[in-house]
Amino acid sequence: MHDRGVSPDATTYNALIDLLCKQGKIDKAISLFELMSRKGIKPDVFTFNSLIDCFCKLVKLTEASQYLQKMIDCGVSPNVVTYNTLLDALCKKGRTLEALNLVQAMIDHGVKPDIVTYNSLMHGLCCSGEWKEAIKLLNMMKS
């Protein structure tokens, strides 16, 4: 690209990072993410969502949470997809307390939970046998 006078931009890097993530090549995706940053190209919500989704699919939830924090620290606002991706992964692993805390953080950051948020939480609570919390959530959704 450079020899043709074209420099890669965030969209170029995002496409490559997303492709690597879809192939489960998180180490290569992280290397590309770091190169992007070194080149002064600011990652965006799509960049971080790709990485967080890959970490979640690889069940590397600590790393996914770290990248959510890194996203916020970089001044990139997580969206509902960002939160729902991590929330669903936490619920599938039975980490419902963390998931509930994440929903509160989501709300605190001005992101409104959607039906996917509530479905993931409800499923996680029921699978964990936390029926009282599930009913409390259902009642909250009704009001």
N, C-alpha and C positions, 0 to 999 in steps of 0.2 A: 504494500500500500504506500509506504513512504517513498519508494522510487517513482511513483506516479504522482507525487505531490499531494497525496491524500493521507491525513492523519486519522487514526482511529478515534472515535469519540465514545461517549458513555453508551450509546446504542450498540456500537460495535462490541465493546467489552461485555455489555449485558447479554448479548446474543451468545457469545462464546462461553461466558460463565454459566448461563442457563443450560446450554448444551452439555457442558461438563457435569453440571449438577444432575441433569437427567440421566447421565450415564453413571452416576454414583462416584465420579472422580473428584471428590471434595478437595483433596490436597492440591490438585492442579487448578481447581476453581479458586481456591484461596490464594495460590501463587499469582494467578491472573488478577485477582482483586487487589493484591498488594502492589503489583506492577501498575495497575490503573491508578492507584493512590499516589505512587511515586511519580507518575507522569503528570500529576496535578489534575487528573480527571476525577471529578467528584462522583462517588457512587450515589445512586438514587434508590427509591423504594423498591424498584424492580430488582436491582442488584442484590439488596439485602434479602428480599423475599425469596429469591432463588437459592441463596446460601442457607437461609433458615429452613426452607423446605427440604433441602438436601440433608442437612443435619438431622432434621426430624425423621426423615425416611430411613436414615442410617441409625436411628435411635441414639443419637448423640445430643441429648436434650440439654446438657450443661453447656455445650458449645452453641447450641441454638439460642439459649438464653443469653449467653455472652454476646452473640452477634446482635441480638435485639438491643442490648445495652449499648453496644458499639454504635449501632444505628442512631440511637437517641443522642449519644455523645457527639456524633458527626453532624447533628442538626437535621437529620432526615427523620421526618415524622412517620412512624409506623401507621399502616392503615388497617382496616378490618381484616384483610387477608393475612397480614403479618401476624396479628394476634390470633386469629382463628387457626392458622397453621400450627403454631406452638401449642395452643390450647388443646386442639384435637390430639396431638401427640402425647401431651401430658395425661389427658383423660384415658387414652388407650393403654397407658402404662399404669393406670390406677393412682396417679399423682393428683388427686382431685383437689386437695387443699392448695397446692401450687396453682392449679387451674383456676380456682376461685379467686386467689390472690391476683392472678394475671388479669382476670376480668375486671377487678377493681382498678388495677393499673391502667387498663384499657380505658375505662370510664374517666379516670383521673387525667388521662392525656387527651380527653375530648373525642374519643372514638366510640361511637355508639354500637353496642353489641347487636348482632342481627340474628336471624333464625338459625344460621349455621352455628353461631356461638352457643345459643341455647340448646340446640340439638346435641352438640358435642358434650356440653356440660351434663345434660340430662342423661345421655347414654353413659357417660363416665360415672356419674353418681349411682345410677341404677346397677351398673356392672360391679361397682365396689360395695354394693349393699347399703349404700347411704340413702335409704329411703326417705328419712325425715328431711334431709337436705334437698332431695329431689322434689318432694312435695312443697317445700318452702320456695324453691325456685319456680315451680309451676304456678303457685299462688302469686308470686311476684310478677310473673309474666302476664297473668290475667289482669293485674291492676294497672 
